[in-house]
Amino acid sequence: MLTKTWGGCYLKFDKEIENAIAWAINYLNSEDYQLRCLGFVEDAYERSNGIEM
């Protein structure tokens, strides 16, 4: 579990990060993300957690 305090708040990142890693593993070597490293990382976090930034 990854935890951090910020502005007096206690934050937990464990589930969101686990989801992003699992998504990224499934899309490794995908031709959809050639030359789109930032898009890959963004999609890994957003799509795996059902959020849009």
Biotite code that builds the C-alpha atoms (Angstrom):
import biotite.structure as struc

atoms = struc.array([
    struc.Atom([0.000, 0.000, 0.000], chain_id="A", res_id=1, res_name="MET", atom_name="CA", element="C"),
    struc.Atom([1.296, 3.430, -0.914], chain_id="A", res_id=2, res_name="LEU", atom_name="CA", element="C"),
    struc.Atom([0.282, 6.192, 1.450], chain_id="A", res_id=3, res_name="THR", atom_name="CA", element="C"),
    struc.Atom([1.087, 9.862, 1.656], chain_id="A", res_id=4, res_name="LYS", atom_name="CA", element="C"),
    struc.Atom([-0.079, 12.914, 3.529], chain_id="A", res_id=5, res_name="THR", atom_name="CA", element="C"),
    struc.Atom([-0.802, 16.094, 1.650], chain_id="A", res_id=6, res_name="TRP", atom_name="CA", element="C"),
    struc.Atom([-2.314, 19.238, 3.067], chain_id="A", res_id=7, res_name="GLY", atom_name="CA", element="C"),
    struc.Atom([-3.137, 17.405, 6.283], chain_id="A", res_id=8, res_name="GLY", atom_name="CA", element="C"),
    struc.Atom([-5.030, 14.682, 4.412], chain_id="A", res_id=9, res_name="CYS", atom_name="CA", element="C"),
    struc.Atom([-4.127, 11.013, 4.452], chain_id="A", res_id=10, res_name="TYR", atom_name="CA", element="C"),
    struc.Atom([-4.138, 9.587, 0.926], chain_id="A", res_id=11, res_name="LEU", atom_name="CA", element="C"),
    struc.Atom([-4.167, 5.951, -0.172], chain_id="A", res_id=12, res_name="LYS", atom_name="CA", element="C"),
    struc.Atom([-3.079, 5.056, -3.689], chain_id="A", res_id=13, res_name="PHE", atom_name="CA", element="C"),
    struc.Atom([-2.899, 1.285, -3.516], chain_id="A", res_id=14, res_name="ASP", atom_name="CA", element="C"),
    struc.Atom([-5.955, 0.260, -5.562], chain_id="A", res_id=15, res_name="LYS", atom_name="CA", element="C"),
    struc.Atom([-5.575, 2.940, -8.230], chain_id="A", res_id=16, res_name="GLU", atom_name="CA", element="C"),
    struc.Atom([-1.932, 2.056, -8.811], chain_id="A", res_id=17, res_name="ILE", atom_name="CA", element="C"),
    struc.Atom([-2.623, -1.681, -8.865], chain_id="A", res_id=18, res_name="GLU", atom_name="CA", element="C"),
    struc.Atom([-5.340, -1.086, -11.478], chain_id="A", res_id=19, res_name="ASN", atom_name="CA", element="C"),
    struc.Atom([-3.021, 1.040, -13.613], chain_id="A", res_id=20, res_name="ALA", atom_name="CA", element="C"),
    struc.Atom([-0.235, -1.547, -13.488], chain_id="A", res_id=21, res_name="ILE", atom_name="CA", element="C"),
    struc.Atom([-2.610, -4.375, -14.431], chain_id="A", res_id=22, res_name="ALA", atom_name="CA", element="C"),
    struc.Atom([-3.981, -2.341, -17.353], chain_id="A", res_id=23, res_name="TRP", atom_name="CA", element="C"),
    struc.Atom([-0.463, -1.441, -18.528], chain_id="A", res_id=24, res_name="ALA", atom_name="CA", element="C"),
    struc.Atom([0.678, -5.068, -18.438], chain_id="A", res_id=25, res_name="ILE", atom_name="CA", element="C"),
    struc.Atom([-2.257, -6.041, -20.642], chain_id="A", res_id=26, res_name="ASN", atom_name="CA", element="C"),
    struc.Atom([-1.339, -3.363, -23.189], chain_id="A", res_id=27, res_name="TYR", atom_name="CA", element="C"),
    struc.Atom([2.430, -3.879, -23.299], chain_id="A", res_id=28, res_name="LEU", atom_name="CA", element="C"),
    struc.Atom([3.677, -4.047, -26.887], chain_id="A", res_id=29, res_name="ASN", atom_name="CA", element="C"),
    struc.Atom([0.356, -2.727, -28.184], chain_id="A", res_id=30, res_name="SER", atom_name="CA", element="C"),
    struc.Atom([0.738, -0.953, -31.511], chain_id="A", res_id=31, res_name="GLU", atom_name="CA", element="C"),
    struc.Atom([-1.965, 1.488, -30.390], chain_id="A", res_id=32, res_name="ASP", atom_name="CA", element="C"),
    struc.Atom([0.586, 3.342, -28.250], chain_id="A", res_id=33, res_name="TYR", atom_name="CA", element="C"),
    struc.Atom([3.640, 3.538, -30.511], chain_id="A", res_id=34, res_name="GLN", atom_name="CA", element="C"),
    struc.Atom([5.353, 6.882, -29.870], chain_id="A", res_id=35, res_name="LEU", atom_name="CA", element="C"),
    struc.Atom([2.593, 7.781, -27.366], chain_id="A", res_id=36, res_name="ARG", atom_name="CA", element="C"),
    struc.Atom([4.279, 7.123, -24.022], chain_id="A", res_id=37, res_name="CYS", atom_name="CA", element="C"),
    struc.Atom([2.395, 9.817, -22.123], chain_id="A", res_id=38, res_name="LEU", atom_name="CA", element="C"),
    struc.Atom([-0.910, 8.659, -23.604], chain_id="A", res_id=39, res_name="GLY", atom_name="CA", element="C"),
    struc.Atom([-0.124, 5.116, -22.469], chain_id="A", res_id=40, res_name="PHE", atom_name="CA", element="C"),
    struc.Atom([0.530, 6.207, -18.895], chain_id="A", res_id=41, res_name="VAL", atom_name="CA", element="C"),
    struc.Atom([-2.521, 8.476, -18.852], chain_id="A", res_id=42, res_name="GLU", atom_name="CA", element="C"),
    struc.Atom([-4.801, 5.747, -20.213], chain_id="A", res_id=43, res_name="ASP", atom_name="CA", element="C"),
    struc.Atom([-3.374, 3.192, -17.796], chain_id="A", res_id=44, res_name="ALA", atom_name="CA", element="C"),
    struc.Atom([-4.386, 5.358, -14.850], chain_id="A", res_id=45, res_name="TYR", atom_name="CA", element="C"),
    struc.Atom([-7.649, 6.760, -16.172], chain_id="A", res_id=46, res_name="GLU", atom_name="CA", element="C"),
    struc.Atom([-9.176, 3.802, -17.992], chain_id="A", res_id=47, res_name="ARG", atom_name="CA", element="C"),
    struc.Atom([-8.290, 1.269, -15.321], chain_id="A", res_id=48, res_name="SER", atom_name="CA", element="C"),
    struc.Atom([-9.935, 3.403, -12.653], chain_id="A", res_id=49, res_name="ASN", atom_name="CA", element="C"),
    struc.Atom([-12.903, 4.718, -14.615], chain_id="A", res_id=50, res_name="GLY", atom_name="CA", element="C"),
    struc.Atom([-11.860, 8.369, -14.381], chain_id="A", res_id=51, res_name="ILE", atom_name="CA", element="C"),
    struc.Atom([-11.180, 11.122, -16.909], chain_id="A", res_id=52, res_name="GLU", atom_name="CA", element="C"),
    struc.Atom([-8.817, 14.006, -16.268], chain_id="A", res_id=53, res_name="MET", atom_name="CA", element="C"),
])
